[in-house]
Each structure stands twice: as C-alpha cells, then as structure tokens.
C-alpha cells in the first residue's frame, strides 16, 4: 500500500549515496532541502485559509490541537510547546497530541498509530469541542490514528485541517481543509523525518505565527507578548520596551517591574502616560493589539 506514495519512492539523486564522502552527502541533502520552500509556497493560499479558520475559532474561545504519530506527532507537540513562551499563551490554547502519549516523544511506541480509537480517546481526554480546530498531521496521509481523530472531530463540529506530503491521500477524504506540500522522494527512501518533516515544521510555524500575529501577539515583527521565563527573554523584554518607548535599559526594567513584566502593558503605560491598570484596560479595549491601543485617541 506504500508503493504509490511519493514519500516512499526511491530518489534517483541519492541512489548511490553510500558511495559519497561526507561533503558530497551534505551537499546532496542540501540540494534536496532547497526544494522544500517551493513546495510549501505552492500551498500558501490554503495555509492562509487555515490561519483564518484558527483565528476565527480562537476569537470565540476555541483552541488549536495538533494530532499525529511519530515524527509528525513530535513536530506538533514541539510547535504547541513553543507558543506559551513566545506569545504568552496558556498551555491549553495550542495543544499537541501524539499517538502513544508522552513516552512516544523519545521512543517509538509500536502500533500506536494503527488504532483510530486511541485518537478518539485522546481527544475526549482533551475535551475537543465544536469551537476547536484539529490539525491532523500525517506525512503519508494514511495514518489510522490521525484519520480517526479527524473523523471524530468532524462529528463533534470542530474544524478539521489535514497536513500531508502526498497527493490524493486518505486524509483528504476526512479533512475540511488540506495542506499538501509535495516535497518528492526522500534522500533516504521513506525517511520522512527529512524533507517531509522540514516541510511540516515550516507549515506549523506559519499556522501558529500567522494566527498569533492576527490575534495581536506582535507589534510589527517584535515579540511583544512574550513570557520572560529566563534571562535571555528578560533581556529581550527590556530591549523591546526600550526600542518602543525610547527609555534606557535601566528605565525599561523599572517600568516592566511596575507592569508585572508585561511588555505591552509597559509600552502603553509609558506612551499613553497612564498606570499599569489603565494600560491593561486600553489593551483589552483594543482586543490585545498594541498598535490599536497606542493609536486609539
């Protein structure tokens, strides 16, 4: 059943890879990787549609959930885990679910991806509802766990998005929106952690980053809703506040302390000459968009 999948075909360019030296192997992989961005670019319109769907659902209280097995599942969990520190979202807003559970992040759980009923159980444990969006990630487009999850999500009224690297997949039959970057055969046949995995990561970056920008989590390209959980992020917070207010680093640090470490609150408080509580109210009125809060008279 795998013979027809693009990701399972032999790549003519790498048929003699075992005869190459290290530099030649690296150059070969790099040439193949260079094809990935174009494959993702061809899906730009449908990725944008997916972003709009996620934004609309989140604005009415919904969440974004990823579901996948193996590399696909791990990439979904990774993308979800990076949202709270980057955009100061709650861990419940973007959720990654992997077949086999947390143990599958570091080792293969044999057979976990072959059971669609496991996906139903996992989604029920996360209380998937009609306001949510489920993105099913399956490079092959045929993973029973992912297909079962999307079928259940459809029955529950959730929006469903499929992400695969193979055309005409089983996944396309159960997803309302399909993202299909076809990256061609892998350098090592069937090793979809390579080009397909990279394409998946690029798409997931676009989904969450596009969503968060639309929700007001950035000001221009500045990460103004970050959560300063370490020294690097604390320094970044001070630098952003300094950049947007003209304050020195020391002054920005004092202002941030007064505003509970909230970058947007600090910028509004300084720019609008108000205290932290009023700044938060202005941001709430602007639906969290810093630019709107600064420009509203």
GUNUDREN-454024 format. One record per residue (C-alpha): residue number from 0; residue in one letter; x, y, z. Coordinates in Angstrom, 3 decimals. Example, Ala and Ser with C-alpha at 12.3 -4.5 7.8 and 13.67 -1.06 7.14 Angstrom:
# GUNUDREN-454024
> seq | type | east | north | up
> 0 | A | 12.300 | -4.500 | 7.800 .
> 1 | S | 13.670 | -1.060 | 7.140 .
END
This chain:
# GUNUDREN-454024
> seq | type | east | north | up
> 0 | X | 0.000 | 0.000 | 0.000 .
> 1 | X | 3.022 | 2.284 | 0.358 .
> 2 | X | 4.220 | 1.848 | -3.225 .
> 3 | X | 2.127 | 4.719 | -4.621 .
> 4 | X | 3.264 | 7.275 | -2.027 .
> 5 | X | 5.676 | 9.942 | -3.265 .
> 6 | X | 7.471 | 9.948 | 0.070 .
> 7 | X | 8.179 | 6.210 | -0.259 .
> 8 | X | 9.708 | 6.334 | -3.756 .
> 9 | X | 13.412 | 5.969 | -4.405 .
> 10 | X | 15.160 | 9.243 | -5.112 .
> 11 | X | 17.367 | 8.908 | -8.236 .
> 12 | X | 19.675 | 11.622 | -6.931 .
> 13 | X | 20.651 | 9.591 | -3.869 .
> 14 | X | 20.691 | 6.020 | -5.171 .
> 15 | X | 24.485 | 5.905 | -4.727 .
> 16 | X | 24.680 | 7.957 | -1.546 .
> 17 | X | 26.669 | 5.197 | 0.158 .
> 18 | X | 29.495 | 5.800 | -2.330 .
> 19 | X | 29.813 | 9.508 | -1.401 .
> 20 | X | 32.158 | 11.162 | 1.064 .
> 21 | X | 30.847 | 13.312 | 3.907 .
> 22 | X | 30.951 | 16.604 | 1.986 .
> 23 | X | 29.157 | 15.096 | -1.006 .
> 24 | X | 26.440 | 13.679 | 1.277 .
> 25 | X | 25.919 | 17.067 | 2.910 .
> 26 | X | 25.740 | 18.824 | -0.458 .
> 27 | X | 23.263 | 16.254 | -1.767 .
> 28 | X | 20.967 | 16.662 | 1.238 .
> 29 | X | 21.219 | 20.428 | 0.928 .
> 30 | X | 20.230 | 20.335 | -2.759 .
> 31 | X | 17.175 | 18.258 | -1.892 .
> 32 | X | 16.270 | 20.515 | 1.041 .
> 33 | X | 16.334 | 23.521 | -1.271 .
> 34 | X | 13.188 | 22.167 | -2.937 .
> 35 | X | 11.119 | 22.302 | 0.260 .
> 36 | X | 10.353 | 26.026 | 0.386 .
> 37 | X | 8.903 | 25.991 | -3.130 .
> 38 | X | 6.638 | 23.064 | -2.258 .
> 39 | X | 5.345 | 24.934 | 0.790 .
> 40 | X | 4.938 | 28.155 | -1.222 .
> 41 | X | 2.534 | 26.362 | -3.547 .
> 42 | X | 0.274 | 25.836 | -0.525 .
> 43 | X | 0.299 | 29.491 | 0.571 .
> 44 | X | -3.374 | 30.189 | -0.131 .
> 45 | X | -4.690 | 27.133 | 1.675 .
> 46 | X | -2.329 | 27.743 | 4.622 .
> 47 | X | -3.720 | 31.284 | 4.840 .
> 48 | X | -7.262 | 29.876 | 4.818 .
> 49 | X | -6.273 | 27.586 | 7.674 .
> 50 | X | -4.888 | 30.553 | 9.637 .
> 51 | X | -8.149 | 32.448 | 9.166 .
> 52 | X | -10.095 | 29.423 | 10.397 .
> 53 | X | -7.922 | 29.098 | 13.501 .
> 54 | X | -8.171 | 32.819 | 14.282 .
> 55 | X | -11.958 | 32.780 | 13.930 .
> 56 | X | -12.301 | 29.777 | 16.245 .
> 57 | X | -9.922 | 31.203 | 18.837 .
> 58 | X | -11.795 | 34.502 | 18.887 .
> 59 | X | -14.864 | 32.609 | 20.030 .
> 60 | X | -12.996 | 30.700 | 22.702 .
> 61 | X | -11.698 | 27.752 | 20.706 .
> 62 | X | -8.298 | 26.088 | 20.669 .
> 63 | X | -5.839 | 24.677 | 18.161 .
> 64 | X | -4.995 | 20.996 | 18.580 .
> 65 | X | -2.426 | 19.022 | 16.617 .
> 66 | X | -2.621 | 15.250 | 16.358 .
> 67 | X | -0.071 | 12.941 | 14.786 .
> 68 | X | 2.130 | 9.883 | 15.173 .
> 69 | X | 5.906 | 9.536 | 15.145 .
> 70 | X | 7.777 | 12.481 | 13.660 .
> 71 | X | 4.503 | 14.191 | 12.724 .
> 72 | X | 3.251 | 13.977 | 16.285 .
> 73 | X | 6.541 | 15.163 | 17.736 .
> 74 | X | 6.569 | 18.220 | 15.475 .
> 75 | X | 3.023 | 19.098 | 16.558 .
> 76 | X | 3.962 | 18.804 | 20.225 .
> 77 | X | 7.068 | 20.935 | 19.630 .
> 78 | X | 5.135 | 23.709 | 17.902 .
> 79 | X | 2.494 | 23.723 | 20.640 .
> 80 | X | 5.134 | 23.817 | 23.386 .
> 81 | X | 6.809 | 26.864 | 21.859 .
> 82 | X | 3.677 | 29.030 | 21.872 .
> 83 | X | 3.465 | 29.882 | 25.613 .
> 84 | X | 6.989 | 31.358 | 25.941 .
> 85 | X | 6.854 | 33.044 | 22.536 .
> 86 | X | 3.352 | 34.500 | 22.620 .
> 87 | X | 2.387 | 34.292 | 26.320 .
> 88 | X | -0.491 | 31.937 | 25.566 .
> 89 | X | -1.865 | 29.436 | 28.039 .
> 90 | X | -0.617 | 25.854 | 27.533 .
> 91 | X | -4.223 | 24.887 | 26.793 .
> 92 | X | -4.600 | 27.185 | 23.773 .
> 93 | X | -2.355 | 25.213 | 21.427 .
> 94 | X | -2.110 | 21.518 | 22.248 .
> 95 | X | -0.016 | 18.755 | 20.696 .
> 96 | X | -1.229 | 15.154 | 20.898 .
> 97 | X | 0.969 | 12.230 | 19.839 .
> 98 | X | -0.018 | 8.608 | 19.359 .
> 99 | X | 1.322 | 6.627 | 22.289 .
> 100 | X | 1.360 | 9.592 | 24.658 .
> 101 | X | 4.363 | 11.423 | 26.143 .
> 102 | X | 6.590 | 8.327 | 26.012 .
> 103 | X | 6.355 | 8.475 | 22.213 .
> 104 | X | 8.289 | 11.748 | 22.200 .
> 105 | X | 11.549 | 9.946 | 22.869 .
> 106 | X | 10.959 | 6.393 | 21.645 .
> 107 | X | 8.813 | 4.518 | 19.159 .
> 108 | X | 5.588 | 3.110 | 20.590 .
> 109 | X | 4.896 | 0.104 | 18.408 .
> 110 | X | 1.471 | 0.021 | 16.800 .
> 111 | X | 0.180 | 3.202 | 18.459 .
> 112 | X | -0.522 | 4.847 | 15.104 .
> 113 | X | -2.623 | 1.916 | 13.881 .
> 114 | X | -5.567 | 2.464 | 16.225 .
> 115 | X | -8.113 | 5.181 | 15.305 .
> 116 | X | -9.978 | 4.530 | 18.557 .
> 117 | X | -6.919 | 5.698 | 20.515 .
> 118 | X | -7.240 | 9.109 | 18.854 .
> 119 | X | -10.886 | 9.340 | 19.904 .
> 120 | X | -9.910 | 8.546 | 23.472 .
> 121 | X | -7.091 | 11.126 | 23.451 .
> 122 | X | -9.332 | 13.843 | 22.011 .
> 123 | X | -12.040 | 13.068 | 24.546 .
> 124 | X | -9.427 | 13.432 | 27.286 .
> 125 | X | -8.693 | 16.904 | 25.903 .
> 126 | X | -12.423 | 17.680 | 25.702 .
> 127 | X | -12.377 | 18.537 | 21.994 .
> 128 | X | -15.426 | 20.660 | 21.175 .
> 129 | X | -17.148 | 22.478 | 18.348 .
> 130 | X | -15.190 | 25.694 | 18.883 .
> 131 | X | -11.847 | 23.969 | 18.368 .
> 132 | X | -9.646 | 23.313 | 15.335 .
> 133 | X | -7.923 | 19.961 | 14.884 .
> 134 | X | -4.920 | 19.722 | 12.566 .
> 135 | X | -4.194 | 16.132 | 11.619 .
> 136 | X | -0.536 | 15.686 | 10.651 .
> 137 | X | 0.331 | 12.577 | 8.656 .
> 138 | X | 3.135 | 12.674 | 6.106 .
> 139 | X | 1.817 | 9.526 | 4.440 .
> 140 | X | -1.765 | 10.794 | 4.551 .
> 141 | X | -2.960 | 7.378 | 5.653 .
> 142 | X | -2.222 | 7.061 | 9.402 .
> 143 | X | -5.284 | 5.425 | 11.045 .
> 144 | X | -4.745 | 7.282 | 14.339 .
> 145 | X | -4.860 | 10.668 | 12.598 .
> 146 | X | -7.752 | 9.776 | 10.307 .
> 147 | X | -9.749 | 8.507 | 13.281 .
> 148 | X | -9.063 | 11.743 | 15.115 .
> 149 | X | -10.266 | 13.905 | 12.227 .
> 150 | X | -13.400 | 11.806 | 11.784 .
> 151 | X | -14.225 | 12.233 | 15.463 .
> 152 | X | -13.510 | 15.973 | 15.316 .
> 153 | X | -15.877 | 16.322 | 12.363 .
> 154 | X | -18.634 | 14.570 | 14.320 .
> 155 | X | -18.037 | 16.955 | 17.221 .
> 156 | X | -18.352 | 20.017 | 14.965 .
> 157 | X | -14.697 | 21.060 | 15.228 .
> 158 | X | -12.931 | 22.499 | 12.197 .
> 159 | X | -10.591 | 19.954 | 10.596 .
> 160 | X | -7.343 | 20.582 | 8.724 .
> 161 | X | -5.139 | 17.913 | 7.187 .
> 162 | X | -1.397 | 18.198 | 6.602 .
> 163 | X | 0.375 | 15.613 | 4.430 .
> 164 | X | 3.133 | 15.421 | 1.837 .
> 165 | X | 1.308 | 13.055 | -0.517 .
> 166 | X | -1.397 | 13.918 | -3.040 .
> 167 | X | -4.773 | 12.160 | -3.143 .
> 168 | X | -4.436 | 10.833 | 0.383 .
> 169 | X | -6.941 | 9.161 | 2.662 .
> 170 | X | -6.562 | 12.208 | 4.904 .
> 171 | X | -8.090 | 14.407 | 2.197 .
> 172 | X | -11.340 | 12.477 | 2.486 .
> 173 | X | -11.877 | 13.447 | 6.129 .
> 174 | X | -10.401 | 16.974 | 6.376 .
> 175 | X | -12.305 | 20.140 | 5.510 .
> 176 | X | -9.067 | 21.883 | 4.524 .
> 177 | X | -5.987 | 20.142 | 3.101 .
> 178 | X | -2.400 | 21.406 | 3.122 .
> 179 | X | -0.252 | 19.255 | 0.837 .
> 180 | X | 3.352 | 20.330 | 0.250 .
> 181 | X | 4.708 | 17.612 | -2.048 .
> 182 | X | 8.458 | 17.556 | -1.476 .
> 183 | X | 9.225 | 14.439 | -3.503 .
> 184 | X | 11.143 | 11.290 | -2.551 .
> 185 | X | 13.440 | 11.475 | 0.441 .
> 186 | X | 17.230 | 11.248 | 0.283 .
> 187 | X | 16.876 | 8.059 | 2.318 .
> 188 | X | 13.773 | 6.330 | 0.960 .
> 189 | X | 10.823 | 6.651 | 3.314 .
> 190 | X | 12.742 | 8.670 | 5.934 .
> 191 | X | 10.066 | 11.334 | 6.259 .
> 192 | X | 11.790 | 12.972 | 9.203 .
> 193 | X | 13.876 | 14.660 | 6.493 .
> 194 | X | 12.239 | 16.732 | 3.709 .
> 195 | X | 8.673 | 15.938 | 4.743 .
> 196 | X | 9.487 | 16.710 | 8.376 .
> 197 | X | 11.061 | 20.024 | 7.420 .
> 198 | X | 8.051 | 20.947 | 5.284 .
> 199 | X | 5.755 | 20.051 | 8.179 .
> 200 | X | 7.716 | 22.282 | 10.563 .
> 201 | X | 7.564 | 25.179 | 8.088 .
> 202 | X | 3.787 | 24.852 | 7.780 .
> 203 | X | 3.249 | 24.595 | 11.534 .
> 204 | X | 5.411 | 27.712 | 12.002 .
> 205 | X | 3.115 | 29.542 | 9.581 .
> 206 | X | -0.082 | 28.327 | 11.226 .
> 207 | X | 0.783 | 29.411 | 14.757 .
> 208 | X | 2.807 | 32.512 | 13.882 .
> 209 | X | 0.183 | 33.729 | 11.417 .
> 210 | X | -2.552 | 33.104 | 13.958 .
> 211 | X | -0.754 | 34.890 | 16.771 .
> 212 | X | 0.095 | 37.905 | 14.606 .
> 213 | X | -3.570 | 38.186 | 13.611 .
> 214 | X | -4.539 | 37.966 | 17.282 .
> 215 | X | -2.275 | 40.889 | 18.203 .
> 216 | X | 0.584 | 38.977 | 19.764 .
> 217 | X | 3.204 | 41.036 | 17.921 .
> 218 | X | 3.884 | 44.700 | 17.182 .
> 219 | X | 5.395 | 44.733 | 13.728 .
> 220 | X | 7.869 | 41.900 | 13.987 .
> 221 | X | 8.519 | 42.396 | 17.701 .
> 222 | X | 7.563 | 39.666 | 20.168 .
> 223 | X | 5.607 | 41.951 | 22.492 .
> 224 | X | 3.566 | 39.223 | 24.171 .
> 225 | X | 6.492 | 37.031 | 25.167 .
> 226 | X | 6.705 | 35.467 | 28.610 .
> 227 | X | 10.076 | 36.294 | 30.191 .
> 228 | X | 10.895 | 32.947 | 31.790 .
> 229 | X | 14.688 | 33.153 | 31.555 .
> 230 | X | 17.492 | 35.718 | 31.430 .
> 231 | X | 17.534 | 35.863 | 27.630 .
> 232 | X | 13.820 | 36.627 | 27.436 .
> 233 | X | 14.083 | 39.178 | 30.253 .
> 234 | X | 16.760 | 40.977 | 28.269 .
> 235 | X | 14.626 | 40.783 | 25.142 .
> 236 | X | 11.690 | 42.304 | 27.038 .
> 237 | X | 13.838 | 45.233 | 28.211 .
> 238 | X | 15.197 | 45.749 | 24.710 .
> 239 | X | 11.735 | 45.815 | 23.146 .
> 240 | X | 10.398 | 48.267 | 25.720 .
> 241 | X | 13.448 | 50.488 | 25.205 .
> 242 | X | 13.039 | 50.340 | 21.443 .
> 243 | X | 9.355 | 51.289 | 21.504 .
> 244 | X | 9.481 | 53.934 | 24.250 .
> 245 | X | 12.940 | 55.479 | 23.992 .
> 246 | X | 13.714 | 54.598 | 27.599 .
> 247 | X | 17.122 | 53.366 | 28.695 .
> 248 | X | 17.526 | 49.689 | 29.560 .
> 249 | X | 17.538 | 50.536 | 33.257 .
> 250 | X | 14.384 | 52.632 | 32.957 .
> 251 | X | 12.703 | 49.916 | 30.924 .
> 252 | X | 13.497 | 47.378 | 33.634 .
> 253 | X | 11.882 | 49.548 | 36.303 .
> 254 | X | 8.825 | 50.098 | 34.102 .
> 255 | X | 8.483 | 46.366 | 33.431 .
> 256 | X | 8.624 | 45.610 | 37.150 .
> 257 | X | 5.854 | 48.134 | 37.687 .
> 258 | X | 3.802 | 46.457 | 34.966 .
> 259 | X | 4.227 | 42.874 | 36.120 .
> 260 | X | 6.740 | 42.068 | 33.395 .
> 261 | X | 4.133 | 42.648 | 30.670 .
> 262 | X | 5.791 | 44.239 | 27.644 .
> 263 | X | 2.603 | 45.552 | 26.004 .
> 264 | X | 1.338 | 46.974 | 29.277 .
> 265 | X | 4.659 | 48.728 | 29.846 .
> 266 | X | 4.715 | 50.258 | 26.362 .
> 267 | X | 1.131 | 51.524 | 26.624 .
> 268 | X | 1.681 | 52.871 | 30.141 .
> 269 | X | 4.728 | 54.859 | 29.042 .
> 270 | X | 3.376 | 56.007 | 25.686 .
> 271 | X | -0.105 | 56.939 | 26.893 .
> 272 | X | 1.084 | 58.303 | 30.281 .
> 273 | X | -1.167 | 56.030 | 32.315 .
> 274 | X | -0.653 | 53.495 | 35.089 .
> 275 | X | -0.477 | 49.745 | 34.513 .
> 276 | X | -4.134 | 49.089 | 35.255 .
> 277 | X | -5.374 | 51.694 | 32.778 .
> 278 | X | -2.865 | 50.388 | 30.211 .
> 279 | X | -4.339 | 46.909 | 30.587 .
> 280 | X | -7.828 | 48.317 | 30.087 .
> 281 | X | -6.732 | 50.088 | 26.909 .
> 282 | X | -5.240 | 46.862 | 25.626 .
> 283 | X | -8.410 | 44.970 | 26.440 .
> 284 | X | -10.454 | 47.522 | 24.516 .
> 285 | X | -8.054 | 47.052 | 21.591 .
> 286 | X | -8.524 | 43.249 | 21.786 .
> 287 | X | -4.887 | 42.852 | 22.757 .
> 288 | X | -3.462 | 44.687 | 19.741 .
> 289 | X | -0.676 | 47.002 | 20.896 .
> 290 | X | -0.790 | 49.134 | 17.755 .
> 291 | X | -4.514 | 49.795 | 18.196 .
> 292 | X | -4.044 | 50.632 | 21.877 .
> 293 | X | -1.349 | 53.171 | 21.007 .
> 294 | X | -3.238 | 54.731 | 18.100 .
> 295 | X | -6.688 | 54.960 | 19.718 .
> 296 | X | -7.398 | 58.501 | 20.889 .
END
